[in-house]
Amino acid sequence: MRRLHCQIPVLVLVLALASAVAASGQTVSTTTGAINGKITDASGAVMPGVTITITSASMQGTRTDVTGTDGIYRFSAIPPGDYTVRYELAGFETQIREGLRVGLGFTATVNVELRVARLTESVTVSGQSPVVDVATTKTSTNFDAQQLASLPNARDFWSILAAAPAIQMQRIDVGGSAAGTQTGYSTYDTKADQHRPMVEGIVNTEGTNAAGFYYDYGAVEEVSVTTGANTPEMPWAGVMTQFIAKSGGNTYHGKLYADYENENIQSRNIDAAQIALGVKGGGNLGPTDLNRLHSYHDVNGDAGGYMKKDKLWWYGSLRDQDAQSLLPNFPVKPFETHLQNITGKGTYAINSNNKLVAFAQWGKKQQPNRLDTFLVNATAAVHNSADSTWNQSYWAHTYKVGWDDVVSDKMFFEVHGGQFHYLWPNHRYTEAPAYEDISTNIVSGGNQDGWFRDITRNQILGSLSYFKDGWGGSHNFKVGGEFFNERYDDLRGQGGLGQVPNDVLMVLSNGAPSEVILFQTPSASLNGLWTTGLYASDTWRVGSRLTFTLGVVFDRYRDYMPDQIGPPVSAFNTAQVSFPAVNNLITWNLTSPRLGLTYDLSGNGKTVLKANYASYWWNPGTTAINSNVNPNSPDWWRRYQWRDLNSDGIWQNGEQGQLNRSSGGVGST
């Protein structure tokens, strides 16, 4: 049994200070937050029997708890939002805390002192929300809906990442000019290809790092971005993000957002000094026309409400976004990216402690003139005709059903089941012979077709938390797990059209015949991965300032390969190759620790020292199987020297010379 040889120890020592954007963190894999604390009297003695009631526009109904002999209270699994907390005990003043913000994955610790009432009275305290989570070591940043609406950004996933501390972006999006194009990112010294974007608790990772699709920005209630010192719920070494959608409510509400831009209301950011230094245009664009949008619009509307107050809520959102850019390597017309989203969410309260949530979001991306080709990437390929581009139409979705159950003030569990899926087809415009010049990057003729990528990840995630006071402090014991079955199908030349016209790609060098690539299609590489993740942790609070986090993670990855066949019989393979199913290609069983502590230096939750040690194993993903293990490659081809014997610039059978490289079958060179 082989092990992945990538183990990343991380030691983080952070001085967490109060800030405008909270460093938060119960656990980012959860879709809720929490409130807890201790109630004492003026002498500092703990107070049993205090009734605490919480209310919020984000929560169906009210929740109530009563302090025990230790004076401790807790509310687990509450949705992100602003809360009012009421503390009551006969003979003591009633205290009301208003505007208490509970973020996604955030535990708000609110310790309260009640004084003897001289008369029947109450004290209301507003706007004093904890900004540092003293119960966790992880470093994360939360953005709520109001902050997201106020940020001057491109309204997408990557612009949120760009606003989060410790995130390094590989490219800056100015004014939505990169809409519909993913941007690489990393944090600290971790790898840039081990990220986990989640939507409503469902993992949306494409491969091992990319976001599965382009999300509905206007439907987001809150986002948490965790950059380090992750809890056991995060098995990988990269950035973990969690998007929670807006919900309905006990009132009807809605919002419409729209923006528009064209080239007449833009400035130019290339000046004479830069031109003198060598900045040049391309195609029919002058140097001052670079980096400009031809047109842009983003229309985003939503509505929510109730079918029964405090019982059944609904929410829906629609988005249409279109960006057209002027590109020097595509002078034919503006390069267009069109994005659309549909979002729906329903929330049903079985009772005040039990909640069911159903969620779905669909995303569509269209690029009618996608620029990359078989050999030359999109930023380098020069297209002097729209015929040499290909038409991308991409659909993706996330489905989720979740159940949160607060069994008692000492126990709660949550379970989420759902699916992430996308289908990515590309089609060409012409059957003219395909050419690519590897010296000038000029391409012409027909592009690829019958090109499909189909990914499905069915998944179940759940956890059980148990709170125990005593035993040297207070404990939050948590066990959880996740189970994924992922299929990754990579197809070429489907429909009998050939990967390129006639399955022949002619390669030029400065306009002269150089090589020819002969494809074998149709082909279909089928890959699968079972993932099992289990973890256990104890958040152990010793006294009022010191908290230890002790955890262990077990991950099991089992790669498999369904029955599949290679391309049909052709001049290059005299018999069709078949590949029988392999139920266990490779299995990894991996264990890693999570150790951390927090110390409240000031005692008021505003200055906290955090330390963490963790070990993370590599997530192989199905893409690694496709490229490294499965003998049935999606690309079957042979690359020859091209001897253009009759100098007509068109390959004929017999003009192939020395075999330079090949792909497909049991071996590739």
C-alpha positions as CSV (number, residue, x, y, z in Angstrom):
1,M,0.0,0.0,0.0
2,R,1.5,3.3,-1.1
3,R,1.5,6.5,0.8
4,L,1.5,10.0,-0.7
5,H,4.9,11.5,0.0
6,C,3.8,15.0,0.9
7,Q,3.4,15.8,4.6
8,I,3.2,19.5,5.5
9,P,3.9,20.4,9.1
10,V,2.5,23.8,9.9
11,L,3.3,25.8,13.0
12,V,1.4,29.0,13.4
13,L,1.9,31.5,16.2
14,V,-0.6,34.4,15.9
15,L,-1.3,37.4,18.1
16,A,-5.0,37.9,17.3
17,L,-6.2,41.5,17.9
18,A,-9.6,43.0,17.6
19,S,-10.3,44.2,14.1
20,A,-13.1,45.4,11.9
21,V,-13.3,42.1,10.2
22,A,-13.4,39.3,12.8
23,A,-10.8,36.6,13.0
24,S,-13.4,34.0,13.5
25,G,-13.8,30.3,13.9
26,Q,-15.9,27.6,15.5
27,T,-15.3,25.4,12.4
28,V,-15.6,26.6,8.9
29,S,-17.0,23.3,7.6
30,T,-20.1,23.9,9.6
31,T,-22.9,26.2,8.3
32,T,-23.8,27.8,11.6
33,G,-22.3,29.7,14.6
34,A,-22.6,29.5,18.4
35,I,-23.0,31.7,21.5
36,N,-21.8,30.6,24.9
37,G,-20.6,32.1,28.2
38,K,-20.7,32.1,32.0
39,I,-23.0,34.2,34.3
40,T,-21.7,35.5,37.6
41,D,-22.9,37.9,40.3
42,A,-21.2,41.0,41.5
43,S,-18.9,38.9,43.8
44,G,-17.8,36.7,40.9
45,A,-19.7,33.6,42.1
46,V,-21.4,31.6,39.3
47,M,-25.2,31.9,39.0
48,P,-27.3,28.8,38.3
49,G,-30.9,29.0,37.2
50,V,-30.5,32.1,34.9
51,T,-32.9,31.9,31.9
52,I,-31.2,33.0,28.7
53,T,-33.3,33.6,25.5
54,I,-32.0,34.4,22.1
55,T,-33.9,35.9,19.1
56,S,-32.8,36.9,15.6
57,A,-34.3,37.7,12.2
58,S,-32.0,35.0,10.9
59,M,-33.5,32.3,13.2
60,Q,-36.9,30.7,13.2
61,G,-38.5,31.1,16.6
62,T,-36.6,31.6,19.8
63,R,-34.1,29.4,21.7
64,T,-33.9,29.2,25.5
65,D,-31.3,27.8,27.9
66,V,-30.9,27.7,31.7
67,T,-27.6,27.9,33.5
68,G,-26.6,24.9,35.6
69,T,-24.6,24.8,38.8
70,D,-21.5,26.1,36.9
71,G,-23.3,29.2,35.6
72,I,-22.5,28.1,32.0
73,Y,-24.9,28.5,29.0
74,R,-24.5,27.7,25.4
75,F,-26.4,27.9,22.1
76,S,-25.1,25.7,19.3
77,A,-26.0,25.5,15.7
78,I,-27.5,28.9,15.2
79,P,-27.5,30.6,11.8
80,P,-25.2,33.6,11.2
81,G,-26.8,36.9,12.0
82,D,-27.4,39.6,14.6
83,Y,-28.9,38.4,17.9
84,T,-30.7,39.8,20.9
85,V,-29.8,37.9,24.1
86,R,-31.9,38.3,27.3
87,Y,-30.7,37.2,30.7
88,E,-33.3,36.8,33.5
89,L,-33.4,35.6,37.1
90,A,-35.9,36.6,39.8
91,G,-34.4,39.2,42.2
92,F,-31.8,40.3,39.7
93,E,-31.8,42.9,37.0
94,T,-32.7,41.7,33.6
95,Q,-29.9,42.2,31.1
96,I,-30.5,42.5,27.3
97,R,-27.6,42.3,24.8
98,E,-28.6,43.7,21.4
99,G,-26.8,43.5,18.0
100,L,-24.7,40.6,19.0
101,R,-23.1,39.4,15.8
102,V,-22.6,35.7,15.3
103,G,-20.6,34.9,12.2
104,L,-20.3,31.7,10.1
105,G,-18.3,29.2,12.1
106,F,-17.8,31.8,14.9
107,T,-18.3,31.1,18.7
108,A,-19.3,34.3,20.4
109,T,-18.3,34.1,24.1
110,V,-20.3,36.5,26.2
111,N,-19.7,36.4,29.9
112,V,-22.3,38.4,31.9
113,E,-22.5,39.8,35.4
114,L,-26.0,40.2,36.9
115,R,-26.6,42.6,39.8
116,V,-29.3,42.5,42.4
117,A,-32.3,44.5,41.3
118,R,-33.3,47.5,43.5
119,L,-36.5,47.8,41.5
120,T,-38.0,46.0,38.6
121,E,-35.5,47.0,36.0
122,S,-33.6,45.9,33.0
123,V,-30.3,47.0,31.4
124,T,-29.9,47.0,27.6
125,V,-26.4,46.8,26.1
126,S,-26.0,47.4,22.4
127,G,-23.2,46.9,19.9
128,Q,-20.7,44.9,22.0
129,S,-20.0,41.9,19.9
130,P,-16.9,39.7,20.4
131,V,-14.5,40.1,17.6
132,V,-12.0,37.4,18.5
133,D,-13.0,33.7,18.8
134,V,-11.1,32.5,21.9
135,A,-12.2,28.9,21.3
136,T,-10.2,28.1,18.2
137,T,-6.7,28.5,16.9
138,K,-7.5,28.8,13.2
139,T,-7.0,32.1,11.3
140,S,-9.9,33.2,9.2
141,T,-11.8,36.2,7.9
142,N,-15.6,36.5,7.6
143,F,-17.5,38.8,5.2
144,D,-21.2,39.2,5.8
145,A,-23.8,40.3,3.1
146,Q,-23.5,44.0,4.1
147,Q,-19.7,44.0,3.8
148,L,-19.9,42.1,0.5
149,A,-22.3,44.7,-0.9
150,S,-19.9,47.5,0.2
151,L,-16.7,46.1,-1.2
152,P,-15.7,47.8,-4.5
153,N,-14.8,44.6,-6.3
154,A,-15.7,42.4,-9.3
155,R,-18.4,40.5,-7.3
156,D,-17.0,37.1,-7.6
157,F,-15.2,34.4,-5.5
158,W,-11.7,35.6,-6.3
159,S,-12.3,39.2,-5.4
160,I,-13.4,38.0,-2.0
161,L,-10.2,36.1,-1.6
162,A,-8.2,39.1,-2.7
163,A,-9.7,41.1,0.2
164,A,-8.8,38.4,2.8
165,P,-5.6,38.8,4.8
166,A,-2.7,36.4,4.0
167,I,-4.1,35.5,0.5
168,Q,-1.7,36.0,-2.4
169,M,-3.5,36.2,-5.8
170,Q,-1.8,35.4,-9.1
171,R,-3.7,38.0,-11.0
172,I,-5.7,41.2,-10.1
173,D,-9.2,41.6,-11.6
174,V,-9.9,45.2,-12.4
175,G,-13.5,46.1,-12.7
176,G,-14.7,42.6,-13.7
177,S,-12.4,42.4,-16.7
178,A,-11.5,38.8,-15.7
179,A,-15.1,37.7,-15.0
180,G,-15.5,34.0,-15.8
181,T,-11.8,33.3,-15.5
182,Q,-10.4,31.6,-12.4
183,T,-7.3,33.0,-10.7
184,G,-4.8,31.0,-8.8
185,Y,-4.1,31.8,-5.1
186,S,-2.2,30.6,-2.1
187,T,-1.6,31.5,1.6
188,Y,1.6,31.6,3.6
189,D,3.9,28.9,2.3
190,T,1.3,26.2,1.5
191,K,0.7,24.7,-1.9
192,A,-1.6,26.5,-4.3
193,D,-3.4,23.3,-5.4
194,Q,-4.9,22.0,-2.2
195,H,-7.9,24.3,-1.6
196,R,-11.4,23.4,-0.5
197,P,-14.2,25.8,-1.6
198,M,-17.5,24.9,0.0
199,V,-21.1,26.0,-0.7
200,E,-23.7,25.4,2.1
201,G,-21.4,22.7,3.5
202,I,-20.9,20.9,0.2
203,V,-17.4,20.6,-1.2
204,N,-17.1,22.3,-4.6
205,T,-13.4,21.6,-5.4
206,E,-12.7,20.9,-9.0
207,G,-9.7,18.6,-9.1
208,T,-7.6,19.5,-6.1
209,N,-7.8,23.3,-6.0
210,A,-10.2,25.1,-8.3
211,A,-13.7,26.4,-7.6
212,G,-16.3,24.2,-9.3
213,F,-18.2,27.1,-10.9
214,Y,-18.9,30.8,-10.7
215,Y,-21.2,31.5,-7.8
216,D,-24.1,33.9,-7.3
217,Y,-22.5,36.8,-5.4
218,G,-25.8,38.4,-4.6
219,A,-27.2,35.2,-3.0
220,V,-24.4,35.1,-0.4
221,E,-25.3,35.8,3.3
222,E,-21.8,35.2,4.6
223,V,-18.4,33.9,3.5
224,S,-15.6,32.5,5.8
225,V,-12.1,32.3,4.4
226,T,-9.7,30.2,6.5
227,T,-6.0,30.6,5.8
228,G,-4.2,28.6,8.4
229,A,-4.3,26.5,11.6
230,N,-7.3,24.6,10.4
231,T,-9.4,22.4,12.7
232,P,-9.7,18.6,11.9
233,E,-12.7,19.3,9.6
234,M,-10.2,20.5,6.9
235,P,-8.0,17.6,5.8
236,W,-5.9,19.5,3.2
237,A,-3.2,22.1,3.5
238,G,-4.7,25.0,1.5
239,V,-7.4,27.6,1.9
240,M,-10.8,26.6,3.1
241,T,-13.8,28.8,2.1
242,Q,-17.5,28.4,3.1
243,F,-20.3,30.2,1.4
244,I,-23.7,30.4,3.1
245,A,-26.7,31.5,1.1
246,K,-29.3,34.0,2.2
247,S,-32.6,32.6,3.7
248,G,-36.2,33.7,3.7
249,G,-37.6,35.2,6.9
250,N,-40.7,36.3,8.8
251,T,-41.1,39.3,6.4
252,Y,-41.0,39.4,2.6
253,H,-37.9,41.1,1.2
254,G,-36.1,41.5,-2.1
255,K,-33.3,43.4,-3.8
256,L,-32.3,44.3,-7.3
257,Y,-28.7,45.1,-8.2
258,A,-27.6,46.2,-11.6
259,D,-24.5,47.8,-13.1
260,Y,-23.4,48.7,-16.6
261,E,-20.2,49.8,-18.3
262,N,-19.0,50.5,-21.8
263,E,-15.8,51.8,-23.4
264,N,-17.1,55.4,-23.4
265,I,-17.1,55.6,-19.6
266,Q,-13.6,54.1,-19.0
267,S,-10.3,55.8,-18.8
268,R,-7.0,54.5,-20.2
269,N,-4.2,53.4,-18.0
270,I,-1.4,53.2,-20.5
271,D,0.4,56.6,-20.8
272,A,3.2,57.9,-23.0
273,A,5.9,57.0,-20.5
274,Q,4.8,53.3,-20.6
275,I,4.7,53.4,-24.4
276,A,8.2,54.8,-24.4
277,L,9.3,51.8,-22.3
278,G,8.0,49.4,-24.9
279,V,4.3,48.8,-24.2
280,K,2.7,47.8,-27.5
281,G,-0.7,46.9,-28.7
282,G,-1.7,43.9,-30.9
283,G,-4.0,43.1,-33.7
284,N,-6.1,46.1,-34.3
285,L,-5.6,47.5,-30.8
286,G,-3.3,50.3,-30.0
287,P,-1.3,50.3,-26.8
288,T,-3.8,52.6,-25.0
289,D,-6.7,50.3,-25.9
290,L,-5.2,47.4,-23.8
291,N,-6.8,46.4,-20.5
292,R,-10.2,47.9,-21.4
293,L,-13.7,46.5,-21.4
294,H,-15.8,46.8,-24.5
295,S,-19.0,46.4,-22.4
296,Y,-20.0,44.9,-19.1
297,H,-23.3,44.3,-17.2
298,D,-24.3,42.5,-14.0
299,V,-28.0,42.1,-13.1
300,N,-28.7,40.3,-9.8
301,G,-32.1,40.1,-8.2
302,D,-33.4,38.1,-5.2
303,A,-36.5,37.7,-3.0
304,G,-37.4,35.8,0.1
305,G,-40.1,35.3,2.7
306,Y,-42.2,32.7,4.4
307,M,-44.9,30.3,3.7
308,K,-45.5,30.0,7.5
309,K,-43.8,32.3,9.9
310,D,-41.1,30.7,12.1
311,K,-41.8,27.4,10.3
312,L,-41.2,27.4,6.6
313,W,-39.0,30.0,4.8
314,W,-38.1,30.3,1.1
315,Y,-35.5,32.3,-0.9
316,G,-34.5,32.6,-4.6
317,S,-32.0,34.6,-6.6
318,L,-31.2,35.1,-10.3
319,R,-28.1,36.6,-11.8
320,D,-27.0,37.5,-15.4
321,Q,-23.5,38.8,-16.0
322,D,-21.7,39.6,-19.3
323,A,-18.2,40.9,-19.9
324,Q,-16.8,41.7,-23.3
325,S,-13.1,42.6,-23.5
326,L,-10.8,43.8,-26.2
327,L,-7.9,41.3,-26.6
328,P,-4.8,41.8,-28.7
329,N,-4.7,38.1,-29.7
330,F,-8.3,38.1,-30.9
331,P,-8.8,41.2,-33.0
332,V,-11.9,39.9,-34.7
333,K,-14.4,41.1,-32.1
334,P,-14.8,41.6,-28.4
335,F,-14.1,38.5,-26.4
336,E,-17.3,37.6,-24.5
337,T,-17.9,35.7,-21.2
338,H,-21.5,35.2,-20.2
339,L,-22.4,33.9,-16.7
340,Q,-25.8,33.0,-15.3
341,N,-27.0,31.7,-11.9
342,I,-30.2,30.4,-10.4
343,T,-30.3,29.9,-6.6
344,G,-33.1,28.4,-4.4
345,K,-33.2,27.7,-0.7
346,G,-35.9,26.4,1.7
347,T,-35.7,26.3,5.5
348,Y,-38.1,24.2,7.6
349,A,-38.2,24.3,11.4
350,I,-39.3,20.9,12.7
351,N,-39.2,22.6,16.1
352,S,-37.0,25.2,17.8
353,N,-34.1,22.8,18.0
354,N,-34.5,20.9,14.7
355,K,-34.0,22.4,11.2
356,L,-34.0,21.1,7.7
357,V,-32.4,23.1,4.9
358,A,-32.7,22.4,1.1
359,F,-30.5,24.3,-1.2
360,A,-29.6,24.3,-4.9
361,Q,-27.6,26.6,-7.1
362,W,-27.0,26.3,-10.8
363,G,-24.3,28.1,-12.8
364,K,-23.8,28.4,-16.5
365,K,-20.7,29.8,-18.3
366,Q,-20.6,30.6,-22.0
367,Q,-17.6,31.7,-24.0
368,P,-18.5,31.6,-27.6
369,N,-14.9,32.2,-28.7
370,R,-12.7,30.3,-26.2
371,L,-9.1,30.9,-27.4
372,D,-7.1,27.9,-26.2
373,T,-6.1,25.2,-28.6
374,F,-4.5,21.8,-28.4
375,L,-0.9,23.1,-28.2
376,V,-1.2,26.9,-27.5
377,N,-2.9,28.3,-24.4
378,A,-5.6,31.0,-24.4
379,T,-3.3,34.0,-23.5
380,A,-0.8,33.1,-26.3
381,A,-2.9,31.8,-29.1
382,V,-3.4,34.4,-31.9
383,H,-6.8,34.0,-33.7
384,N,-7.4,36.1,-36.8
385,S,-10.8,34.5,-37.3
386,A,-13.6,33.4,-35.0
387,D,-13.6,30.1,-36.9
388,S,-10.4,28.9,-35.1
389,T,-11.9,29.4,-31.7
390,W,-14.3,27.0,-30.0
391,N,-17.7,27.4,-28.3
392,Q,-17.7,26.6,-24.6
393,S,-21.1,26.0,-22.8
394,Y,-20.6,24.9,-19.2
395,W,-23.3,23.9,-16.7
396,A,-22.7,23.2,-13.0
397,H,-24.7,22.8,-9.9
398,T,-24.6,22.2,-6.1
399,Y,-27.4,20.4,-4.4
400,K,-27.7,20.0,-0.6
401,V,-30.1,18.8,2.0
402,G,-29.1,19.4,5.6
403,W,-30.4,18.5,9.1
404,D,-29.3,20.4,12.3
405,D,-30.5,18.9,15.6
406,V,-29.8,20.4,19.0
407,V,-30.4,17.3,21.1
408,S,-29.9,19.1,24.4
409,D,-27.8,22.0,25.8
410,K,-25.0,19.4,25.9
411,M,-25.3,17.8,22.5
412,F,-26.0,18.6,18.9
413,F,-25.3,17.1,15.5
414,E,-25.5,18.2,11.9
415,V,-25.5,16.2,8.7
416,H,-25.4,17.4,5.1
417,G,-25.9,15.3,1.9
418,G,-25.6,16.6,-1.6
419,Q,-23.9,16.7,-4.9
420,F,-21.5,18.8,-6.8
421,H,-21.5,18.3,-10.6
422,Y,-20.4,20.0,-13.8
423,L,-20.6,19.2,-17.5
424,W,-18.1,21.1,-19.7
425,P,-18.5,20.6,-23.5
426,N,-16.6,22.5,-26.2
427,H,-17.5,22.6,-29.9
428,R,-15.8,24.0,-33.0
429,Y,-17.2,26.2,-35.8
430,T,-15.6,24.8,-38.9
431,E,-14.3,21.6,-40.5
432,A,-11.4,23.5,-42.2
433,P,-8.0,21.8,-41.7
434,A,-6.4,22.8,-38.3
435,Y,-3.1,24.6,-38.1
436,E,-1.1,25.8,-35.1
437,D,2.2,27.7,-35.4
438,I,4.4,27.0,-32.4
439,S,6.7,29.9,-33.2
440,T,4.2,32.7,-33.9
441,N,1.3,31.1,-32.0
442,I,-1.0,31.9,-34.9
443,V,-3.8,29.3,-35.2
444,S,-6.3,28.7,-38.0
445,G,-8.9,26.2,-39.2
446,G,-11.1,24.1,-37.0
447,N,-10.5,23.8,-33.3
448,Q,-11.3,20.8,-31.1
449,D,-14.8,19.2,-30.8
450,G,-16.6,16.5,-29.0
451,W,-14.5,17.6,-26.0
452,F,-16.3,16.8,-22.7
453,R,-15.4,16.9,-19.1
454,D,-18.0,15.5,-16.7
455,I,-17.4,15.5,-12.9
456,T,-19.8,14.3,-10.2
457,R,-19.0,14.2,-6.5
458,N,-21.8,12.7,-4.3
459,Q,-21.1,13.4,-0.7
460,I,-22.3,13.1,2.9
461,L,-20.7,15.1,5.8
462,G,-21.7,15.1,9.4
463,S,-20.6,15.7,13.0
464,L,-21.7,15.2,16.6
465,S,-20.7,17.5,19.4
466,Y,-20.9,16.8,23.1
467,F,-20.2,19.3,25.9
468,K,-19.0,18.2,29.2
469,D,-18.2,20.4,32.2
470,G,-15.8,19.2,34.8
471,W,-12.8,16.9,34.2
472,G,-10.4,19.7,34.7
473,G,-12.4,22.3,32.8
474,S,-15.1,22.4,30.1
475,H,-14.8,20.2,27.1
476,N,-16.3,20.2,23.6
477,F,-15.9,16.7,22.3
478,K,-16.5,16.4,18.5
479,V,-16.5,13.5,16.1
480,G,-17.3,13.7,12.5
481,G,-16.8,12.3,9.0
482,E,-17.2,12.7,5.3
483,F,-17.8,10.2,2.6
484,F,-17.3,11.1,-1.1
485,N,-17.7,9.2,-4.3
486,E,-16.3,11.1,-7.2
487,R,-16.4,10.3,-10.9
488,Y,-14.3,12.1,-13.5
489,D,-15.0,11.3,-17.2
490,D,-12.7,13.0,-19.8
491,L,-13.9,12.6,-23.4
492,R,-12.5,13.5,-26.8
493,G,-13.9,13.5,-30.3
494,Q,-17.4,12.4,-29.3
495,G,-20.1,12.3,-32.0
496,G,-17.6,11.0,-34.6
497,L,-16.4,14.6,-35.4
498,G,-12.8,13.9,-34.5
499,Q,-10.8,15.8,-31.9
500,V,-9.8,18.2,-34.6
501,P,-11.1,18.1,-38.3
502,N,-10.3,14.7,-39.7
503,D,-8.2,14.0,-36.5
504,V,-5.2,15.8,-38.1
505,L,-3.4,18.8,-36.6
506,M,-0.7,20.3,-38.7
507,V,2.0,22.0,-36.7
508,L,3.9,24.9,-38.3
509,S,7.1,26.7,-37.3
510,N,7.2,30.3,-38.6
511,G,4.8,29.3,-41.3
512,A,6.7,26.2,-42.5
513,P,5.5,22.6,-42.0
514,S,7.1,21.1,-38.9
515,E,5.1,18.3,-37.4
516,V,1.8,16.5,-37.7
517,I,-0.4,15.1,-34.8
518,L,-2.7,12.3,-35.7
519,F,-5.5,11.6,-33.2
520,Q,-7.5,8.5,-32.5
521,T,-11.1,9.2,-31.5
522,P,-13.6,8.9,-30.0
523,S,-11.9,8.3,-26.6
524,A,-13.2,8.3,-23.1
525,S,-11.1,8.1,-19.9
526,L,-13.2,7.1,-16.9
527,N,-11.9,7.6,-13.3
528,G,-13.2,7.3,-9.8
529,L,-12.2,8.1,-6.2
530,W,-13.7,7.0,-2.9
531,T,-12.8,9.3,0.0
532,T,-13.5,8.6,3.6
533,G,-12.5,11.2,6.3
534,L,-12.9,10.7,10.0
535,Y,-11.9,13.0,12.9
536,A,-12.1,13.4,16.6
537,S,-11.3,16.5,18.7
538,D,-11.6,18.0,22.1
539,T,-11.7,21.7,22.7
540,W,-10.7,21.8,26.4
541,R,-11.0,25.1,28.2
542,V,-9.0,25.3,31.4
543,G,-10.1,28.3,33.5
544,S,-11.3,31.5,31.8
545,R,-8.2,32.2,29.6
546,L,-6.5,28.9,28.4
547,T,-8.0,26.6,25.8
548,F,-6.4,23.5,24.3
549,T,-7.5,21.9,21.0
550,L,-6.5,18.2,20.6
551,G,-7.5,16.3,17.5
552,V,-6.7,13.5,15.2
553,V,-7.6,13.0,11.5
554,F,-7.9,9.8,9.5
555,D,-8.2,10.0,5.7
556,R,-8.6,7.1,3.3
557,Y,-8.4,7.6,-0.5
558,R,-9.2,4.7,-2.8
559,D,-8.8,5.2,-6.5
560,Y,-10.8,3.0,-8.9
561,M,-11.3,2.6,-12.6
562,P,-14.6,1.6,-14.3
563,D,-14.8,-0.7,-17.3
564,Q,-13.7,1.3,-20.4
565,I,-12.4,0.9,-23.9
566,G,-9.9,2.8,-26.0
567,P,-10.6,4.3,-29.5
568,P,-12.0,2.1,-32.2
569,V,-9.8,0.3,-34.7
570,S,-7.9,2.6,-37.0
571,A,-4.7,2.8,-39.0
572,F,-2.7,3.2,-35.8
573,N,-4.3,0.5,-33.6
574,T,-5.3,-2.7,-35.3
575,A,-7.4,-3.9,-32.4
576,Q,-9.6,-2.0,-29.9
577,V,-8.0,-2.0,-26.5
578,S,-10.3,-2.7,-23.5
579,F,-9.5,-1.9,-19.9
580,P,-11.4,-4.0,-17.3
581,A,-12.7,-2.4,-14.1
582,V,-10.2,-2.1,-11.3
583,N,-11.9,-1.7,-7.9
584,N,-8.7,-0.7,-6.1
585,L,-6.0,1.0,-8.1
586,I,-4.3,2.6,-5.1
587,T,-5.3,3.0,-1.5
588,W,-3.9,5.5,1.0
589,N,-4.7,5.3,4.7
590,L,-3.4,8.5,6.4
591,T,-3.4,9.8,9.9
592,S,-2.4,13.2,11.1
593,P,-2.6,15.3,14.3
594,R,-4.1,18.7,15.1
595,L,-2.8,20.4,18.2
596,G,-3.4,23.9,19.4
597,L,-3.9,26.3,22.2
598,T,-5.3,29.8,22.8
599,Y,-4.6,32.1,25.7
600,D,-6.7,35.2,26.4
601,L,-3.9,37.7,27.4
602,S,-6.2,40.4,28.5
603,G,-9.1,38.3,29.9
604,N,-11.6,40.3,27.9
605,G,-11.4,38.3,24.6
606,K,-9.7,41.2,22.7
607,T,-6.1,40.1,22.7
608,V,-5.5,36.3,22.3
609,L,-2.4,34.4,21.7
610,K,-2.8,31.4,19.5
611,A,-0.5,28.5,18.6
612,N,-1.1,25.5,16.4
613,Y,0.7,22.4,15.0
614,A,-0.8,20.3,12.3
615,S,0.2,17.8,9.7
616,Y,-1.7,17.6,6.3
617,W,-1.6,14.9,3.7
618,W,-2.0,15.4,0.0
619,N,-5.4,15.1,-1.7
620,P,-4.8,13.2,-4.9
621,G,-8.1,14.0,-6.5
622,T,-9.4,12.2,-9.6
623,T,-7.3,14.4,-12.0
624,A,-4.1,12.8,-10.6
625,I,-5.5,9.4,-11.4
626,N,-6.4,10.5,-14.9
627,S,-2.9,11.7,-15.7
628,N,-0.8,9.3,-13.8
629,V,-2.5,6.0,-13.2
630,N,-5.3,5.3,-15.7
631,P,-3.7,3.7,-18.8
632,N,-6.7,4.9,-20.9
633,S,-5.7,8.5,-21.5
634,P,-8.4,10.9,-22.8
635,D,-5.9,11.9,-25.5
636,W,-4.7,9.3,-28.0
637,W,-2.3,10.7,-30.6
638,R,1.0,10.2,-32.4
639,R,3.2,13.2,-33.1
640,Y,5.4,12.8,-36.2
641,Q,7.9,15.0,-38.1
642,W,6.0,16.3,-41.2
643,R,7.7,15.9,-44.6
644,D,5.5,18.0,-46.9
645,L,6.7,16.1,-50.0
646,N,4.6,18.0,-52.5
647,S,4.9,21.4,-50.7
648,D,1.2,22.0,-50.7
649,G,1.0,22.8,-47.0
650,I,-1.6,20.0,-46.4
651,W,-0.7,16.7,-44.8
652,Q,-1.4,13.5,-46.8
653,N,-1.0,10.0,-45.5
654,G,2.6,8.9,-46.0
655,E,4.1,12.4,-45.2
656,Q,4.6,11.5,-41.6
657,G,8.3,11.0,-40.7
658,Q,10.0,10.1,-37.5
659,L,7.7,9.5,-34.5
660,N,8.5,12.2,-31.9
661,R,6.0,11.5,-29.2
662,S,2.8,9.5,-28.5
663,S,-0.1,9.4,-26.0
664,G,-2.7,6.8,-25.3
665,G,-2.7,3.1,-24.6
666,V,-0.6,1.4,-22.0
667,G,2.4,3.8,-22.5
668,S,3.1,7.3,-23.7
669,T,6.3,8.9,-24.7
